[in-house]
Amino acid sequence: MSFKKTAILAAATSAIAMSAANADTIKMAFIDPLSGPFGPSGEAAYTSYLLAAEHINANGGINGDMIEVTGYDNKVNPKESLVQLQKAIDDGARYIMQGNGSSVAAALIDAVDKYNKRNPGDEVLFFNYAAVTPAFTNELCSFWHFRFDAHADMKMAAITDWIKTQDDIKSVYLIGQDYVFGQAVAAAAEGQLTEKRPDIEIVGNELHPLGKVKDFTPYIQKIISSGADAVITGNWGADMQLLTKAAAENGSDVPYLTFYGGSKGAVSSLGENGIGLLHQVTEGITNLEASDEQYALIEEYKERFPDYDYYYHRVWNVMDMFKKAAEEAGSTDPIPVAKALEGLSIEHAYGTATMRAEDHQIQQPLFISVVSDDVKYGVDNIDLGWKLVDNGTIAMDVAEQPTTCEMERPE
């Protein structure tokens, strides 16, 4: 991490610590990459949590208590994440936030379950803001885990519903990261395309090592050679940015339908070549019509953290739902908060979000957007940004997917 970034994060953390000095402290641990190739993904989320906590503290905190968010660098490694989890718990954290990497999330879900069984009365909750393997709110669901992002099947349903209306797309290439999340994305794409557009040919289905590929040119050349009319990818972070970089350098000019096209550097790597071609599905877009208050928040974030963009809107949903649940429960202890979160709804900048009680999976509208030069807010410090496609709003009830969760709850 650069000195500049370290200074910015330290200043934000100090502001939160100072506001918490004269009140009881709610300790929250952010366990995600803060260094290495995926560091920017972690830093963008961490700074979002810091600013969200700062806003809550400035308005009286939660039941009079202040929030303190501390970052723990896990290097996207499940074993290292367990080390950092124990450090966070030893430091007094009762709330864990993580999102980058479903392999990490799987390890944390299991570890939190085991810790809570061994330590009744000192339980912790896991707030998952971005690890979207569907199993976490299906067969692996846990009372101690809440997911605040649409899972892979939900996002893929939005993408394939859009593809269903695109008669010019006759063939698709699938590319993703070779771990549980990338495998889930590929499986969802295959199943949903077969159901909705059985005429579409999947001309490639390739998985690559997570965070190991430095040049995606060989993959892009395969995509071009396949004659695919569109590409579907769940790549995130550096793997998304390097994929779009290679696409631009090799002249790939088909639509890229992504979960995380908003990863830092992805848009600027494509530049104008991405206009009308690079798509993403998200829970919010800065260029949607919104309130003056939301525009002010977007601009405040960019001013405070100029290396990043207001991307993790769901982080504010995490914190707003936590605040509302704790206030309704009259407690910041994890079990009352968890019970209050079940079925809880909030109104946020881009619609309603509801935490489904059966599986702790957030339900919310989704939006498909595309890179455009006709936007209020650009990204990557250039003038290109995200614009809603025609018919790109997916209502909450349409985005919802069934669950197989059979959750065990504490008495």
N, C-alpha and C positions, 0 to 999 in steps of 0.2 A: 504494500500500500504506500502511495506517495506521501511525502511530508505534508503536502497541501491537504490531501484527503484526510490524513490522520488528524490534522489540526481542526478541520471542519467537524469531524465526528467528535473529537474531544470537546470542542466548544459546545456542541449540541448536548452531549452527555452531561457536561458541567452545569448547563442551564437547568436541566431536569433535576440533577442532584441538589442544586441550590434551592429549587422550589420545594424539594421534599425535606429540607433540613429541619423544619419546625413542625413536622407532622409524621404520623405513622407512614411507613413506606410499603407500597405494594411492589414487590420485586418481580420483574418479568425478565426472562432470559431469551435472547435471540441467538439461536444456534444454527448457523449457516455459514457459507464461505465468505470470508472477509479478506482473502488473499488468493493468489493464483489465478488461473484462467477464468474461473467463475466468480472471482471476487466482486466484479462490478454488479453482478446480479444480486449478490448478498448485500452489498453496500447500498444499492438503490432501495431495497426493502428496509434495511436497518435505519437509514435516514428517514424513511417514511414513518416507521414506528416512533423514532425519536421526536419527530415533529408532532405526530398525533398525540403522544403522551404530553408533550409540552403544552399543547392546546387545552387538554383536559385539566392539567395542573393549574394553568392560568385561570381556569374557570371554577376553581374550588376543589379540584380533584374528584375522587369517588368516595362518597360518604365522609368527606373531609380528609381522606387519606390521599397521599401523593403517589404517583407512579414513577418507578425508576426502571428504565430499560437498559440492560447490559448486554453487550455483544460478546459472543463466544465463537471463535473461528473453528469450524469443523472440517474445512478443506474438502467438503462434499464426500467425506469418508465415514461410513457407518461406525467403524470402531472408534475413530476419533470423536464422533458425535456422542458416543456413550461416555467417553472420558469427560467431555465438556458438559454433558448432562449432569454427571455426578458433581462436577465443580460448581455448576449453577445451583444445584440443590444445596450443596454445602454452604454456598453464599446466601442462602435463604430464599431462592426463587421458588415461587409456587405456580408460576405460569410459564410455559415453554412455547416459543414461537419458532416454527421452522417451515420451509417450503421448497427449497431447492434440492430436489432429488428424492424420488420415491423410495430408493434403497435406504436412504437415511431415515425417512419417515417410518418405514416398516420397522427399523431397529428401535426407533424412539417409542413407537406405539407399544411394542413388546416390553421395552424396558420400563416405561411408565406404568403399565399394567402390573408388572412384577413389583416395582417399588411400592405402589399404593397398597398392594396386598400385604407387604411386609411392614408397612408403616401407617396403620390406621390412625387418623387424626392429623397426619402431616401430608396429606395427599397433594399431588400436583396435577394440573390440567395441561393438555397439549393442544394448542391452537395452530392448526395446519392451514397456512395461507396460500399454498401453491403446489403441494405434492398431490397429483391428481389421479393416481392409479385407482380405478374404480373399487377394487377390493376393500379399501380402507373404510368405506361406508357400506359395504356389503358383507361378505363372509368374514372379514377381519375387523368388523366394527367394534368399537370400544366406547364405554361410557365416558372414559377419560380423554377422548379424542373428538375434536370438532373441526370440520373442514369448511373453510370460508371461500373456497374457489370451486367453480364447476368442475366435476371430474371429467376424465377423458371421454367417456361415452356421451356425456352431455355436450361437450364441445364438438365432438365428431358428429353428433346428430345435427347440430347447427350447420356445420360445413356440408354434410351430405344432403341436407334439405336444400341448401343453396345450389349445390351441384345438380340436384334433380331438375332445376329450372334452367340449366345451362345446356341447351341442346348441342352446342358446338363442342362440348367436352365428351369425347368418345373413349379416351384412354387416360389412365392415371398412373403416376409413379409414386410409390411410397418409399420414403427414406426417414430413418429415425435412429435414435441412440440405443445401443444394445444393452439395455437393462430392463427391469420390470415395467417401467413407464413406457419406453419406446415400443416394447412388445405389446403392451395394452393398446397403444395408439394404432399400431398396424392391425391388430385383431379387430378393433372397432371399425376401422376403415374397410377392411375386407367384408365384414359381416353387413355393415350398413349399406355399402355400395351394392352388394349383391341383392339386398332387399329392395332398395329404392331405385337403382338404375342397373338392372341385370345386364343391360347391353354394354355397359362400360367394361373395357378390358384393363385389368391391372397388369401393366407391362413391366413393372419392376417392383420388388419389395425387398429393400436392403436395410440392414442394421449395421451401424459402425460403432467403434469403441467410444465410450463417453469421454469427452475432453482430451482425446489422444490425437485426433486428426488435425494436422496443421495446415493442410492444403486439400480442399475438397474438389480440386479440378478433376481427378479421375471419376469421382461420383457424378459430377455435373456432365462430363462427357458421356457417361452411360445414360444419363437422363436425356440428353440431346439425341443420342443415337437411337434411343427407344422410340422416339417420335411421340412421346407423351404429350397430351393436350393440357395437362395440369400436374402439379406436384402437391402432395400432402405430406406435411412434416410436423412432428411434435418437438423438434429441436428447440433448445433454449440456451440462453447465455452465449458463450463463445462459440458453441457449435452452430448456433443460428447465425451469428455474425459472419463466421467464416464460410458458411454455406452460401449466404447471399453475396459475399465477396467473390467467391469463385463463379457464381452464376453471372455476375456482372462482367467479370474478366473473360468469360467464355461465350458470352452472347446468348445465354439462355433467356428466352423471351416468352415463356408461358406463365400462366398464373401460379403463384406459390400460395397455397392455402395452409395457414399456420396457426398453431396455438400461441406461439410466443414470437411473432414477427416484431414485436415491440422491444425485444431484447436490445440492450445498448449496442449501438453501432450497426445494427442490421439494416436500417433504412439508409443511413449515410453510405454504407458499403455499396448498395445498389444505386444510390443517387436517383437521377431522373429515370433510369431504367426500371425503377420500381413503381413508377406512377401507373396506376390502373392494374398492376400485376401482383404486388405483394399484399396479401390479405391476412387478417388475424381475427380471432374471435375472443372477446373479452367481456368483462362485466361493466366496463365503462370506457368512454372515449373523451378526451379533453375537448374535442371539437363538437361534441353534442351540445344542444341548447341546454343551458344550466343557469343557476342563479348567480347573481353578482358575488355572493359569498363563496360559491364554488370557484368561480374564476379567480377571485382573490387568493384562494388557497393554492390553486395551480401556480399562480404567479409568485406567491410567497415561497413555495417549495423550490421553484426554479431559482429564485434569488438567493435562497439559503444554500442550495446545493447545485451550483451551476453545471457540474459535470453530469448531472442526471436530469431526467424528465419525470413529471408526475405520471407514473406508470402504474404503481401499486395502489390503485383506488381501494382495492379490497382490504388493505391494511387499515384504512379509516373505518371500514365496516367492522373489522375485528374489534377495534378499540371502542367504537360506538356501541356495539352489541355487548361487549364486556361491561362497559359503564352502565348501560341500561339494566343488564341482568343483575349486577351487584347492587344497584340502587333498589331494584324491585325485591331482591332477596334481603336487603338490609344487612349485607355481609359481603366481605371480599374473600371469604373462605371458599376453596374450590368446590366442595360438594353443593352448598346452596347456590353458588353461581352456576354450576353445571345444570342443576335442576331448573333454574330460572331461564337459562338459555334455551332449553327445550321448548320449541314452538314459538320462540320470541321473534317478533318482527320489528324492523326499523324502516323508516323512510330515509333514503339517502339521495345523493345528487342525481342518480340516474334511475331511480325506481324504488321498489320495495324489495327488501331482503328478509327471508324467513328461514330460521334454523329448524329444519324438519326434525321432530322429536324422535322418530323411529330409528334414524341412523346417524343423526348429527351431521347431515349434509345440507349446506346452504342451498336455498332455492331463490333464484333471482332472474331478472331478464338478462339476456345476452345480446351482444351486438357484433355484427360482422362489418369490418371496416377495411378500407383499402388506402394505400399511399396516394396522396394528392398534393398538388401545389396550390390548391384553393382552400386554405385552412387558416384559422385564427392562431393556433399554436403548432409550431413545428416541433421536431424532435432531433436529437443528436446535434443540436446547435446549428441546424440548417433550416431552410424554409419549407421543407416537405414535412407533412404530418398525416394523421389518420382521419379519414372521412367516411361516414356511414355509407354503405352501398345501398342501392335501391332495395327496399324490402329487407333491410338488414337487421331489423329489430326482432328478436325472438322473445315472445312473452314468457313470463315465468312458468305458466302452466304448460306451455309447449316445450320449454327447456327441461322440465322435470322428467326424471327417469325412475323406474321402479327400483326397489331395494329388496335384497334377500336378508338383510340384517336381522339377527335375533339377539338383541342386546341384553347383557346381564347388568343389572343396576344395583348399586348398594342400597341396603334397606334404609 
